[in-house]
Amino acid sequence: MKELRAELAKAGITLPSLGLDPVSLAREAPCPLVELGRCSVETARRLAAVLR
């Protein structure tokens, strides 16, 4: 998650809700999932542009 946040920051993108999904950590055999969360339309457009 830290690595993803850092790389997104290099591209000028911030996902404010980026974090670990607590439910995935509470399982008997933890399988952590990264929650990308919500972002503004402008952030989504910038993310799409970087992925192109």
PyMOL Python script that loads the backbone (N, CA, C, O; Angstrom):
from pymol import cmd

cmd.read_pdbstr("""\
ATOM      1  N   MET A   1       0.811  -1.172   0.000  1.00  0.00           N
ATOM      2  CA  MET A   1       0.000   0.000   0.000  1.00  0.00           C
ATOM      3  C   MET A   1       0.872   1.260   0.000  1.00  0.00           C
ATOM      4  O   MET A   1       0.576   2.224  -0.706  1.00  0.00           O
ATOM      5  N   LYS A   2       1.924   1.245   0.780  1.00  0.00           N
ATOM      6  CA  LYS A   2       2.829   2.393   0.811  1.00  0.00           C
ATOM      7  C   LYS A   2       3.476   2.602  -0.547  1.00  0.00           C
ATOM      8  O   LYS A   2       3.629   3.734  -1.006  1.00  0.00           O
ATOM      9  N   GLU A   3       3.856   1.498  -1.190  1.00  0.00           N
ATOM     10  CA  GLU A   3       4.492   1.581  -2.506  1.00  0.00           C
ATOM     11  C   GLU A   3       3.520   2.161  -3.534  1.00  0.00           C
ATOM     12  O   GLU A   3       3.900   3.017  -4.333  1.00  0.00           O
ATOM     13  N   LEU A   4       2.272   1.700  -3.517  1.00  0.00           N
ATOM     14  CA  LEU A   4       1.261   2.211  -4.433  1.00  0.00           C
ATOM     15  C   LEU A   4       1.026   3.693  -4.191  1.00  0.00           C
ATOM     16  O   LEU A   4       0.976   4.477  -5.139  1.00  0.00           O
ATOM     17  N   ARG A   5       0.882   4.082  -2.929  1.00  0.00           N
ATOM     18  CA  ARG A   5       0.666   5.489  -2.594  1.00  0.00           C
ATOM     19  C   ARG A   5       1.826   6.344  -3.106  1.00  0.00           C
ATOM     20  O   ARG A   5       1.604   7.426  -3.650  1.00  0.00           O
ATOM     21  N   ALA A   6       3.051   5.868  -2.936  1.00  0.00           N
ATOM     22  CA  ALA A   6       4.221   6.627  -3.378  1.00  0.00           C
ATOM     23  C   ALA A   6       4.255   6.772  -4.896  1.00  0.00           C
ATOM     24  O   ALA A   6       4.552   7.853  -5.406  1.00  0.00           O
ATOM     25  N   GLU A   7       3.957   5.709  -5.617  1.00  0.00           N
ATOM     26  CA  GLU A   7       3.979   5.766  -7.083  1.00  0.00           C
ATOM     27  C   GLU A   7       2.861   6.647  -7.624  1.00  0.00           C
ATOM     28  O   GLU A   7       3.054   7.378  -8.596  1.00  0.00           O
ATOM     29  N   LEU A   8       1.705   6.578  -7.001  1.00  0.00           N
ATOM     30  CA  LEU A   8       0.610   7.464  -7.410  1.00  0.00           C
ATOM     31  C   LEU A   8       0.993   8.921  -7.160  1.00  0.00           C
ATOM     32  O   LEU A   8       0.700   9.791  -7.979  1.00  0.00           O
ATOM     33  N   ALA A   9       1.640   9.185  -6.042  1.00  0.00           N
ATOM     34  CA  ALA A   9       2.062  10.549  -5.719  1.00  0.00           C
ATOM     35  C   ALA A   9       3.039  11.077  -6.764  1.00  0.00           C
ATOM     36  O   ALA A   9       2.983  12.254  -7.123  1.00  0.00           O
ATOM     37  N   LYS A  10       3.932  10.222  -7.255  1.00  0.00           N
ATOM     38  CA  LYS A  10       4.880  10.636  -8.303  1.00  0.00           C
ATOM     39  C   LYS A  10       4.137  11.076  -9.556  1.00  0.00           C
ATOM     40  O   LYS A  10       4.606  11.944 -10.292  1.00  0.00           O
ATOM     41  N   ALA A  11       2.971  10.472  -9.795  1.00  0.00           N
ATOM     42  CA  ALA A  11       2.152  10.822 -10.956  1.00  0.00           C
ATOM     43  C   ALA A  11       1.183  11.956 -10.634  1.00  0.00           C
ATOM     44  O   ALA A  11       0.368  12.335 -11.475  1.00  0.00           O
ATOM     45  N   GLY A  12       1.270  12.500  -9.414  1.00  0.00           N
ATOM     46  CA  GLY A  12       0.407  13.597  -9.020  1.00  0.00           C
ATOM     47  C   GLY A  12      -1.004  13.170  -8.660  1.00  0.00           C
ATOM     48  O   GLY A  12      -1.937  13.969  -8.745  1.00  0.00           O
ATOM     49  N   ILE A  13      -1.168  11.913  -8.257  1.00  0.00           N
ATOM     50  CA  ILE A  13      -2.486  11.368  -7.944  1.00  0.00           C
ATOM     51  C   ILE A  13      -2.547  10.977  -6.472  1.00  0.00           C
ATOM     52  O   ILE A  13      -1.644  10.321  -5.953  1.00  0.00           O
ATOM     53  N   THR A  14      -3.621  11.388  -5.808  1.00  0.00           N
ATOM     54  CA  THR A  14      -3.857  11.006  -4.422  1.00  0.00           C
ATOM     55  C   THR A  14      -5.218  10.331  -4.323  1.00  0.00           C
ATOM     56  O   THR A  14      -6.230  10.910  -4.716  1.00  0.00           O
ATOM     57  N   LEU A  15      -5.244   9.121  -3.803  1.00  0.00           N
ATOM     58  CA  LEU A  15      -6.497   8.431  -3.523  1.00  0.00           C
ATOM     59  C   LEU A  15      -6.734   8.575  -2.024  1.00  0.00           C
ATOM     60  O   LEU A  15      -6.100   7.876  -1.234  1.00  0.00           O
ATOM     61  N   PRO A  16      -7.635   9.469  -1.619  1.00  0.00           N
ATOM     62  CA  PRO A  16      -7.793   9.780  -0.200  1.00  0.00           C
ATOM     63  C   PRO A  16      -8.267   8.622   0.659  1.00  0.00           C
ATOM     64  O   PRO A  16      -8.034   8.617   1.868  1.00  0.00           O
ATOM     65  N   SER A  17      -8.927   7.641   0.060  1.00  0.00           N
ATOM     66  CA  SER A  17      -9.454   6.522   0.845  1.00  0.00           C
ATOM     67  C   SER A  17      -8.583   5.272   0.767  1.00  0.00           C
ATOM     68  O   SER A  17      -8.994   4.207   1.226  1.00  0.00           O
ATOM     69  N   LEU A  18      -7.400   5.383   0.200  1.00  0.00           N
ATOM     70  CA  LEU A  18      -6.505   4.235   0.060  1.00  0.00           C
ATOM     71  C   LEU A  18      -6.171   3.664   1.435  1.00  0.00           C
ATOM     72  O   LEU A  18      -5.727   4.396   2.320  1.00  0.00           O
ATOM     73  N   GLY A  19      -6.381   2.372   1.616  1.00  0.00           N
ATOM     74  CA  GLY A  19      -6.088   1.740   2.902  1.00  0.00           C
ATOM     75  C   GLY A  19      -6.329   0.246   2.850  1.00  0.00           C
ATOM     76  O   GLY A  19      -6.716  -0.298   1.815  1.00  0.00           O
ATOM     77  N   LEU A  20      -6.099  -0.410   3.969  1.00  0.00           N
ATOM     78  CA  LEU A  20      -6.351  -1.847   4.048  1.00  0.00           C
ATOM     79  C   LEU A  20      -7.803  -2.102   4.413  1.00  0.00           C
ATOM     80  O   LEU A  20      -8.378  -1.393   5.239  1.00  0.00           O
ATOM     81  N   ASP A  21      -8.387  -3.106   3.799  1.00  0.00           N
ATOM     82  CA  ASP A  21      -9.761  -3.500   4.089  1.00  0.00           C
ATOM     83  C   ASP A  21      -9.763  -4.276   5.398  1.00  0.00           C
ATOM     84  O   ASP A  21      -9.209  -5.374   5.451  1.00  0.00           O
ATOM     85  N   PRO A  22     -10.374  -3.738   6.463  1.00  0.00           N
ATOM     86  CA  PRO A  22     -10.321  -4.400   7.764  1.00  0.00           C
ATOM     87  C   PRO A  22     -11.008  -5.766   7.781  1.00  0.00           C
ATOM     88  O   PRO A  22     -10.596  -6.639   8.544  1.00  0.00           O
ATOM     89  N   VAL A  23     -12.022  -5.972   6.977  1.00  0.00           N
ATOM     90  CA  VAL A  23     -12.719  -7.259   6.943  1.00  0.00           C
ATOM     91  C   VAL A  23     -11.789  -8.356   6.441  1.00  0.00           C
ATOM     92  O   VAL A  23     -11.827  -9.480   6.944  1.00  0.00           O
ATOM     93  N   SER A  24     -10.958  -8.040   5.458  1.00  0.00           N
ATOM     94  CA  SER A  24     -10.044  -9.049   4.919  1.00  0.00           C
ATOM     95  C   SER A  24      -8.966  -9.434   5.933  1.00  0.00           C
ATOM     96  O   SER A  24      -8.378 -10.511   5.838  1.00  0.00           O
ATOM     97  N   LEU A  25      -8.713  -8.562   6.892  1.00  0.00           N
ATOM     98  CA  LEU A  25      -7.723  -8.864   7.938  1.00  0.00           C
ATOM     99  C   LEU A  25      -8.324  -9.679   9.077  1.00  0.00           C
ATOM    100  O   LEU A  25      -7.601 -10.318   9.841  1.00  0.00           O
ATOM    101  N   ALA A  26      -9.648  -9.651   9.186  1.00  0.00           N
ATOM    102  CA  ALA A  26     -10.323 -10.316  10.303  1.00  0.00           C
ATOM    103  C   ALA A  26     -10.625 -11.791  10.032  1.00  0.00           C
ATOM    104  O   ALA A  26     -11.128 -12.490  10.911  1.00  0.00           O
ATOM    105  N   ARG A  27     -10.327 -12.259   8.846  1.00  0.00           N
ATOM    106  CA  ARG A  27     -10.591 -13.662   8.515  1.00  0.00           C
ATOM    107  C   ARG A  27      -9.719 -14.586   9.350  1.00  0.00           C
ATOM    108  O   ARG A  27      -8.693 -14.167   9.885  1.00  0.00           O
ATOM    109  N   GLU A  28     -10.125 -15.832   9.458  1.00  0.00           N
ATOM    110  CA  GLU A  28      -9.345 -16.818  10.198  1.00  0.00           C
ATOM    111  C   GLU A  28      -7.934 -16.941   9.609  1.00  0.00           C
ATOM    112  O   GLU A  28      -6.941 -16.982  10.336  1.00  0.00           O
ATOM    113  N   ALA A  29      -7.877 -16.996   8.283  1.00  0.00           N
ATOM    114  CA  ALA A  29      -6.595 -16.961   7.569  1.00  0.00           C
ATOM    115  C   ALA A  29      -6.544 -15.614   6.842  1.00  0.00           C
ATOM    116  O   ALA A  29      -7.065 -15.498   5.733  1.00  0.00           O
ATOM    117  N   PRO A  30      -5.922 -14.589   7.451  1.00  0.00           N
ATOM    118  CA  PRO A  30      -5.935 -13.248   6.861  1.00  0.00           C
ATOM    119  C   PRO A  30      -5.445 -13.231   5.415  1.00  0.00           C
ATOM    120  O   PRO A  30      -4.453 -13.869   5.063  1.00  0.00           O
ATOM    121  N   CYS A  31      -6.160 -12.493   4.604  1.00  0.00           N
ATOM    122  CA  CYS A  31      -5.816 -12.299   3.200  1.00  0.00           C
ATOM    123  C   CYS A  31      -6.021 -10.817   2.907  1.00  0.00           C
ATOM    124  O   CYS A  31      -7.043 -10.430   2.341  1.00  0.00           O
ATOM    125  N   PRO A  32      -5.047  -9.982   3.293  1.00  0.00           N
ATOM    126  CA  PRO A  32      -5.231  -8.540   3.194  1.00  0.00           C
ATOM    127  C   PRO A  32      -5.567  -8.075   1.777  1.00  0.00           C
ATOM    128  O   PRO A  32      -4.935  -8.481   0.801  1.00  0.00           O
ATOM    129  N   LEU A  33      -6.576  -7.216   1.694  1.00  0.00           N
ATOM    130  CA  LEU A  33      -6.961  -6.589   0.438  1.00  0.00           C
ATOM    131  C   LEU A  33      -6.755  -5.084   0.577  1.00  0.00           C
ATOM    132  O   LEU A  33      -7.027  -4.499   1.626  1.00  0.00           O
ATOM    133  N   VAL A  34      -6.274  -4.474  -0.488  1.00  0.00           N
ATOM    134  CA  VAL A  34      -6.092  -3.027  -0.499  1.00  0.00           C
ATOM    135  C   VAL A  34      -7.371  -2.391  -1.012  1.00  0.00           C
ATOM    136  O   VAL A  34      -7.847  -2.705  -2.103  1.00  0.00           O
ATOM    137  N   GLU A  35      -7.914  -1.498  -0.213  1.00  0.00           N
ATOM    138  CA  GLU A  35      -9.123  -0.759  -0.570  1.00  0.00           C
ATOM    139  C   GLU A  35      -8.684   0.517  -1.276  1.00  0.00           C
ATOM    140  O   GLU A  35      -8.054   1.379  -0.665  1.00  0.00           O
ATOM    141  N   LEU A  36      -9.014   0.642  -2.560  1.00  0.00           N
ATOM    142  CA  LEU A  36      -8.629   1.833  -3.306  1.00  0.00           C
ATOM    143  C   LEU A  36      -9.549   3.008  -2.990  1.00  0.00           C
ATOM    144  O   LEU A  36      -9.154   4.166  -3.122  1.00  0.00           O
ATOM    145  N   GLY A  37     -10.764   2.707  -2.577  1.00  0.00           N
ATOM    146  CA  GLY A  37     -11.663   3.740  -2.097  1.00  0.00           C
ATOM    147  C   GLY A  37     -12.246   4.621  -3.180  1.00  0.00           C
ATOM    148  O   GLY A  37     -12.280   4.270  -4.359  1.00  0.00           O
ATOM    149  N   ARG A  38     -12.700   5.767  -2.742  1.00  0.00           N
ATOM    150  CA  ARG A  38     -13.380   6.699  -3.625  1.00  0.00           C
ATOM    151  C   ARG A  38     -12.452   7.849  -3.971  1.00  0.00           C
ATOM    152  O   ARG A  38     -11.521   8.167  -3.231  1.00  0.00           O
ATOM    153  N   CYS A  39     -12.730   8.468  -5.120  1.00  0.00           N
ATOM    154  CA  CYS A  39     -11.943   9.625  -5.533  1.00  0.00           C
ATOM    155  C   CYS A  39     -12.826  10.534  -6.373  1.00  0.00           C
ATOM    156  O   CYS A  39     -13.921  10.150  -6.783  1.00  0.00           O
ATOM    157  N   SER A  40     -12.346  11.726  -6.620  1.00  0.00           N
ATOM    158  CA  SER A  40     -13.094  12.683  -7.432  1.00  0.00           C
ATOM    159  C   SER A  40     -13.037  12.261  -8.903  1.00  0.00           C
ATOM    160  O   SER A  40     -12.206  11.442  -9.295  1.00  0.00           O
ATOM    161  N   VAL A  41     -13.926  12.828  -9.699  1.00  0.00           N
ATOM    162  CA  VAL A  41     -13.936  12.545 -11.141  1.00  0.00           C
ATOM    163  C   VAL A  41     -12.614  12.968 -11.761  1.00  0.00           C
ATOM    164  O   VAL A  41     -12.072  12.260 -12.610  1.00  0.00           O
ATOM    165  N   GLU A  42     -12.095  14.104 -11.349  1.00  0.00           N
ATOM    166  CA  GLU A  42     -10.816  14.576 -11.888  1.00  0.00           C
ATOM    167  C   GLU A  42      -9.689  13.599 -11.568  1.00  0.00           C
ATOM    168  O   GLU A  42      -8.856  13.321 -12.430  1.00  0.00           O
ATOM    169  N   THR A  43      -9.651  13.080 -10.357  1.00  0.00           N
ATOM    170  CA  THR A  43      -8.621  12.099  -9.993  1.00  0.00           C
ATOM    171  C   THR A  43      -8.777  10.837 -10.829  1.00  0.00           C
ATOM    172  O   THR A  43      -7.778  10.270 -11.273  1.00  0.00           O
ATOM    173  N   ALA A  44      -9.993  10.393 -11.051  1.00  0.00           N
ATOM    174  CA  ALA A  44     -10.233   9.206 -11.886  1.00  0.00           C
ATOM    175  C   ALA A  44      -9.735   9.442 -13.305  1.00  0.00           C
ATOM    176  O   ALA A  44      -9.145   8.544 -13.906  1.00  0.00           O
ATOM    177  N   ARG A  45      -9.961  10.623 -13.846  1.00  0.00           N
ATOM    178  CA  ARG A  45      -9.468  10.945 -15.198  1.00  0.00           C
ATOM    179  C   ARG A  45      -7.943  10.942 -15.254  1.00  0.00           C
ATOM    180  O   ARG A  45      -7.348  10.440 -16.207  1.00  0.00           O
ATOM    181  N   ARG A  46      -7.320  11.505 -14.224  1.00  0.00           N
ATOM    182  CA  ARG A  46      -5.858  11.538 -14.193  1.00  0.00           C
ATOM    183  C   ARG A  46      -5.291  10.132 -14.075  1.00  0.00           C
ATOM    184  O   ARG A  46      -4.283   9.812 -14.705  1.00  0.00           O
ATOM    185  N   LEU A  47      -5.926   9.300 -13.280  1.00  0.00           N
ATOM    186  CA  LEU A  47      -5.493   7.914 -13.131  1.00  0.00           C
ATOM    187  C   LEU A  47      -5.619   7.173 -14.463  1.00  0.00           C
ATOM    188  O   LEU A  47      -4.712   6.440 -14.857  1.00  0.00           O
ATOM    189  N   ALA A  48      -6.731   7.364 -15.146  1.00  0.00           N
ATOM    190  CA  ALA A  48      -6.927   6.725 -16.458  1.00  0.00           C
ATOM    191  C   ALA A  48      -5.873   7.185 -17.449  1.00  0.00           C
ATOM    192  O   ALA A  48      -5.375   6.380 -18.236  1.00  0.00           O
ATOM    193  N   ALA A  49      -5.525   8.463 -17.427  1.00  0.00           N
ATOM    194  CA  ALA A  49      -4.509   8.989 -18.340  1.00  0.00           C
ATOM    195  C   ALA A  49      -3.151   8.360 -18.076  1.00  0.00           C
ATOM    196  O   ALA A  49      -2.425   8.033 -19.015  1.00  0.00           O
ATOM    197  N   VAL A  50      -2.802   8.188 -16.807  1.00  0.00           N
ATOM    198  CA  VAL A  50      -1.517   7.585 -16.453  1.00  0.00           C
ATOM    199  C   VAL A  50      -1.481   6.118 -16.908  1.00  0.00           C
ATOM    200  O   VAL A  50      -0.448   5.634 -17.370  1.00  0.00           O
ATOM    201  N   LEU A  51      -2.594   5.429 -16.776  1.00  0.00           N
ATOM    202  CA  LEU A  51      -2.638   4.006 -17.163  1.00  0.00           C
ATOM    203  C   LEU A  51      -2.581   3.821 -18.677  1.00  0.00           C
ATOM    204  O   LEU A  51      -2.141   2.777 -19.158  1.00  0.00           O
ATOM    205  N   ARG A  52      -3.019   4.819 -19.425  1.00  0.00           N
ATOM    206  CA  ARG A  52      -2.929   4.726 -20.885  1.00  0.00           C
ATOM    207  C   ARG A  52      -1.485   4.705 -21.295  1.00  0.00           C
ATOM    208  O   ARG A  52      -1.182   4.630 -22.485  1.00  0.00           O
TER     209      ARG A  52
END
""", "prot")
cmd.dss("prot")
cmd.show_as("cartoon", "prot")
cmd.util.cbc("prot")
cmd.orient("prot")
